Amino acid sequence: MNNKHKSHIYKALSIIIFLLTVSYAMPVRKDINKCENNRPYYDLTAEDIVARIYEYTGVEWLEETVDQFKTGRSDEIITGVATTFLATYDVLKRAVDQNCNFIITHEPTFYNHYDYTEPLQGDPVQDMKIKFLEEHNLVVWRFHDHIHMMTPDGIVKGMVKGLGWEKYLVDGEENIFVVPEMSLKQLAASLKDHYSVSTIRIIGDPELKCTQVGLSVGAPGSMSQINMLQRDDVEVLIAGESREWETVEYVRDAVDAGMRKAIILLGHAISEEDGMKYLADDLKEVIPEVPVKFIQAGNPFWSPE
């Protein structure tokens, strides 16, 4: 064997040894290479997933919107997706425990509608949350405006499904129902039991016999709620939250005047959380490559017995 042949062999062996060394040294990301049924994951980034959600909504995206990345890198490879009503500190910890590094939240993460952190700069609570997010490389993206713009409204759709009230929907409506006749007290009690909450707030005659019910999720504003209460086909409005000197006082005056009107205030979280729960089910079809889970934020309030 001449020196030229030996040189080619040495060079080939060097390349093989280099490739073996690199492949052995590269970390194997088991968490994103295999899932529970041994199906391979694809390297989807957060922005890839958001692009799929754009298509899923079927609506034109707003130029000005709060539906944006709040923390983390948009090009982060995603190991799991968690949907939630609120990215609370507890929700973030549970997301990490479940190997979800992409959190899709309906409401703000930093205590104001636009997630501005400047007003609380240096605050120990906000700083703690930011530190946890950064330490675990979590990506938080808000999905608020466009899920409400869907037809039907994605949050309302989930709430209706959670209540099992699809069969009571009025034709052509997404949040107006004709339910079996019951008293206001019975309706409120059924909701209290369904959501397993210690307290909900009601204005109206407890013995009012009602069948016509409207649903107003979240906090759309007093005029939106009052407009629904003005309808002849709404006797009781099930709502999330309201300023107490606006819709609440409107209903109180209506009741005092002998009108067949009432309102049941569930609380903001309770009135929208099922929307994010059933979003997770939809996203399992939209992004089948990665696990999608719902993490409940829950009702923040409690009452003494």
HELIX and SHEET records of a PDB file:
HELIX    1   1 ASN A    3  ALA A   25  1                                  23    
HELIX    2   2 LYS A   30  ASN A   33  1                                   4    
HELIX    3   3 ALA A   46  THR A   57  1                                  12    
HELIX    4   4 TYR A   89  ASP A   97  1                                   9    
HELIX    5   5 GLU A  118  LEU A  120  5                                   3    
HELIX    6   6 PRO A  124  GLU A  135  1                                  12    
HELIX    7   7 ASP A  145  MET A  149  1                                   5    
HELIX    8   8 GLY A  154  LEU A  163  1                                  10    
HELIX    9   9 GLU A  166  TYR A  168  5                                   3    
HELIX   10  10 LEU A  184  TYR A  195  1                                  12    
HELIX   11  11 SER A  222  LEU A  229  1                                   8    
HELIX   12  12 THR A  247  ASP A  256  1                                  10    
HELIX   13  13 HIS A  268  VAL A  286  1                                  19    
SHEET    1   A 5 PHE A  69  THR A  71  0                                        
SHEET    2   A 5 VAL A 139  ARG A 142 -1                                        
SHEET    3   A 5 PHE A 102  THR A 105  1                                        
SHEET    4   A 5 VAL A  81  THR A  84  1                                        
SHEET    5   A 5 VAL A 292  PHE A 294  1                                        
SHEET    1   B 5 ILE A 176  SER A 183  0                                        
SHEET    2   B 5 LYS A 209  SER A 216 -1                                        
SHEET    3   B 5 VAL A 236  ALA A 239  1                                        
SHEET    4   B 5 ALA A 262  LEU A 265  1                                        
SHEET    5   B 5 ARG A 201  ILE A 203 -1                                        
END                                                                             
